[in-house]
Amino acid sequence: MSLTNAQDRNMTRIIFHIDFDYFYAQCEELRDPSLKGKPVVVCVYSARGGDSGAVSTSNYKAREYGVKSGIPIKLAKNRLKDIPEAKFLPMDRDYYEEMSERAMQIVRKYGDKFELVGIDEGFVEVTEKIEHAFVGAEELAIALKQELKKELGLTCSIGIAPNKLVAKIASDFQKPDGLTIVKPGEVKTFLTDLSVGKILGVGKKTEESLNEMGAKTIGELSNIDIYGLTKQFGKKIGTYLYNAARGIDEEPVVESESVTQLSRITTLKKSTNAVEEMLKDLESLCKDVHKSAVEQGFSFRSIGIMLILDNLSIKTKSRSLKSHTDNADELFKVARMLVEEAVAESQIPVRRLGVKVSELASSKGQDTLSRFMTGES
């Protein structure tokens, strides 16, 4: 082997992006096998009652009828009105988090470094494990998929590439239960015909702006010079887009600890069902949880509360946000709303009060467009 080839070999990273297929709905199918083959829609119901709320996840059968995440539940039910076997289920976050924890324990065994991105996805660097050789990547990925299927019944789609950016795009290429490998010399060809919207962090507004600049595909984006991109989007975003169009991403896989949620609980000075009397304790709990999240480099997408009542029964509520955040004010605002809803549903005084955040994502080393364009991804 020549020196140049040896250097190239040692510089090449091999990254897996694991993305569990329609995760919440798949978990429901595993819990109740009779749901298999039927349209399954997991919903986030609002406090207004009835069918107020939005679709969180739908399985592929439901998607055939145009039922996608984010659409109103009423619209989803209308699209499935002629399908009597369609099932609409409320979110069961505790169950999904338990399944995620078990799945990620299996995933992390397969690489040198594991980075948890969310409840249903993560990155694994396998460079050292397979000695810098892409030839061993497919075999390793197949073994991972087989173990997840055998042990938990879960399917996932895996993208394999020299960096995180391309691996994530690749994992979405052959869903569900897909496996897509993009070797270093294949990156340009793989990306060129894909929509610019496939790039991590490119939302509708950015995609529209790029389209107006003549870039509908990633290949067309690569023809725009860096000066044009930085003029339109600023230095950071413009540079990111310029590099992304060429499949360039040096962001490391940041090792994640096995943390799925952060929580705090306290005993109230006296039992009460008056929300105003709980606010001081609630604010303190939120501050402690927020501090813990920030210190560990986590953002969160789900906020929950727990009430232990005088009869020792437990009442919980949670709410999913549109995107990950580490905003302290939003944490308190949502937690207070959940406490108000929970107290209104029960006449029994509250003895203990708890707050938790979950669907954690590492915010360490995320110098990508998703960091600069909040709410667009």
Residue pairs with C-beta under 8 A, 6 or more apart in sequence:
1 9
9 132
9 133
10 132
12 127
12 132
12 134
12 162
12 184
13 125
13 127
13 162
13 163
14 125
14 126
14 127
14 130
14 132
14 134
14 137
14 160
14 162
15 123
15 124
15 125
15 126
15 127
15 160
15 161
15 162
15 163
15 164
15 167
15 253
16 110
16 111
16 123
16 124
16 125
16 126
16 137
16 141
16 144
16 158
16 159
16 160
16 167
17 121
17 122
17 123
17 158
17 159
17 160
17 161
17 164
17 167
17 168
17 170
17 171
18 107
18 121
18 122
18 123
18 124
18 144
18 156
18 157
18 158
18 171
19 120
19 121
19 156
19 157
19 158
19 159
19 168
19 171
19 172
19 175
20 26
20 100
20 103
20 120
20 121
20 154
20 155
20 156
21 60
21 155
21 156
21 157
21 175
21 176
21 177
22 57
22 58
22 59
22 60
22 176
23 57
23 96
23 99
23 100
23 119
23 120
24 42
24 56
24 57
24 91
24 96
25 40
25 41
25 42
25 57
25 58
25 59
25 62
26 59
26 154
26 155
27 92
27 95
27 96
27 99
28 35
28 40
28 42
28 87
28 89
28 92
29 35
29 36
29 40
29 59
30 99
30 152
30 153
30 154
31 95
35 87
37 61
38 61
38 85
38 86
38 87
39 58
39 59
39 61
39 62
39 64
39 65
39 67
39 80
39 83
39 85
39 86
39 87
40 58
40 59
40 61
40 62
40 86
40 87
40 89
41 55
41 57
41 58
41 59
41 62
41 67
41 73
41 76
41 80
41 86
41 87
41 88
41 89
42 55
42 56
42 57
42 58
42 89
42 90
42 91
43 53
43 54
43 55
43 56
43 73
43 76
43 88
43 89
43 90
43 91
44 53
44 54
44 55
44 56
44 91
44 319
44 320
45 51
45 52
45 53
45 73
45 90
46 52
46 53
47 337
47 341
51 72
51 73
51 74
51 77
52 73
52 74
53 72
53 73
54 69
54 70
54 71
54 72
54 73
55 67
55 68
55 69
55 70
55 71
55 72
55 73
55 76
56 69
56 91
56 320
57 69
58 67
58 68
58 69
58 76
60 176
62 76
62 80
62 86
65 79
65 80
65 83
66 79
67 76
67 79
67 80
73 88
76 88
77 88
80 86
91 318
91 320
93 302
93 304
93 318
93 358
94 316
96 119
97 119
97 260
97 261
97 358
99 152
99 154
100 119
100 120
100 260
101 258
101 260
102 151
102 152
103 148
103 152
103 154
104 114
104 116
104 122
104 258
105 258
106 144
106 147
106 148
106 151
106 152
107 114
107 122
107 124
107 144
107 148
108 114
108 122
108 124
108 258
110 124
110 126
110 129
110 140
110 143
110 144
111 124
111 125
111 126
111 129
112 125
112 126
112 127
112 128
112 129
113 124
113 125
113 252
113 253
113 254
113 255
114 122
114 123
114 124
114 253
114 255
114 256
115 122
115 123
115 124
115 253
115 254
115 255
115 256
115 362
116 122
116 256
116 259
116 360
116 361
116 362
117 123
117 361
117 362
118 301
118 324
118 359
118 360
118 361
119 260
119 358
119 359
121 171
122 256
123 164
123 167
123 168
123 253
124 253
125 252
125 253
126 137
126 140
129 140
130 136
130 137
130 140
134 160
134 181
134 183
134 184
137 160
137 181
138 160
138 179
138 181
141 158
141 160
141 179
141 181
142 179
144 158
145 155
145 156
145 158
145 177
145 179
148 154
148 155
148 156
149 155
155 176
155 177
156 177
157 171
157 172
157 173
157 174
157 175
157 176
157 177
157 178
157 179
157 180
158 171
158 178
158 179
158 180
159 166
159 167
159 168
159 169
159 170
159 171
159 172
159 173
159 180
159 182
160 167
160 170
160 179
160 180
160 181
160 182
161 167
161 169
161 170
161 181
161 182
161 187
161 247
162 182
162 183
162 184
162 187
162 247
163 247
163 248
163 249
163 250
163 251
164 249
164 251
164 253
165 199
165 200
165 244
165 247
165 248
165 249
165 251
165 368
166 182
166 187
166 190
166 191
166 247
166 249
167 182
168 200
169 190
169 191
169 194
169 198
169 199
169 200
170 180
170 181
170 182
170 190
171 178
171 180
172 198
173 180
174 180
182 190
187 247
188 222
188 246
188 247
190 247
191 218
191 219
191 245
191 247
192 217
192 218
192 219
192 222
193 217
193 218
193 219
194 217
194 218
195 207
195 216
195 217
195 218
196 202
196 206
196 207
196 210
196 211
196 215
196 216
196 217
196 218
196 220
196 221
197 204
197 207
198 218
199 218
199 241
199 244
199 245
199 369
200 244
200 368
200 369
200 370
200 377
201 240
201 368
201 369
201 370
201 371
201 372
201 373
201 376
201 377
202 210
202 241
202 369
202 373
202 376
202 377
203 373
203 375
203 376
203 377
204 376
205 376
206 233
206 237
206 369
206 373
206 376
209 232
209 233
210 216
210 221
210 241
213 224
213 228
213 232
214 220
214 224
215 221
215 223
215 224
218 244
218 245
219 245
221 241
221 244
221 245
222 245
222 246
224 242
224 245
225 242
226 238
226 239
226 242
229 237
229 238
229 239
229 241
229 242
230 238
230 239
231 238
232 238
233 241
236 372
237 369
237 372
237 373
240 368
240 369
240 372
241 369
243 249
244 369
249 368
251 365
251 366
251 367
251 368
252 365
254 362
254 364
254 365
256 362
257 296
259 296
259 298
259 360
260 358
260 360
261 356
261 357
261 358
261 360
262 289
262 292
262 293
262 296
262 298
262 300
262 356
262 357
262 358
262 360
263 289
263 306
263 354
263 355
263 356
263 357
264 285
264 288
264 289
264 292
264 354
264 355
264 356
265 285
265 306
265 352
265 353
265 354
265 355
266 281
266 284
266 285
266 352
266 353
266 354
267 351
267 352
268 277
268 278
268 281
268 350
268 351
268 352
268 353
270 277
271 310
271 349
271 350
271 351
272 278
272 349
272 350
273 343
273 346
273 347
273 348
273 349
273 350
275 336
275 339
275 340
275 343
278 339
278 350
278 353
279 336
281 353
282 332
282 335
282 336
282 339
282 353
282 355
283 332
285 335
285 353
285 354
285 355
286 328
286 331
286 332
286 335
286 355
287 328
289 331
289 355
289 356
289 357
290 326
290 328
290 331
293 299
293 300
293 326
293 357
293 360
294 326
297 362
297 363
297 364
298 326
298 357
298 360
298 361
298 362
298 363
299 324
299 325
299 326
299 360
299 361
299 363
300 321
300 324
300 325
300 326
300 331
300 357
300 358
300 359
300 360
300 361
301 320
301 321
301 323
301 324
301 325
301 358
301 359
301 360
301 361
302 318
302 319
302 320
302 321
302 357
302 358
302 359
303 318
303 319
303 321
303 331
303 334
303 335
303 338
303 355
303 356
303 357
304 316
304 317
304 318
304 319
304 338
304 355
304 356
304 357
304 358
305 316
305 317
305 318
305 335
305 338
305 339
305 342
305 353
305 354
305 355
305 356
306 314
306 315
306 316
306 352
306 353
306 354
306 355
306 356
307 314
307 315
307 316
307 339
307 342
307 343
307 346
307 350
307 352
307 353
307 354
308 314
308 350
308 351
308 352
308 353
308 354
309 315
309 346
309 348
309 349
309 350
309 351
310 348
310 349
310 350
310 351
311 348
312 351
313 348
315 342
315 345
315 346
316 342
317 338
317 341
317 342
318 338
318 356
318 358
319 334
319 337
319 338
320 359
321 330
321 334
322 375
323 374
323 375
323 377
324 359
324 361
324 363
325 331
326 363
331 355
331 357
335 355
339 353
343 350
363 371
370 377
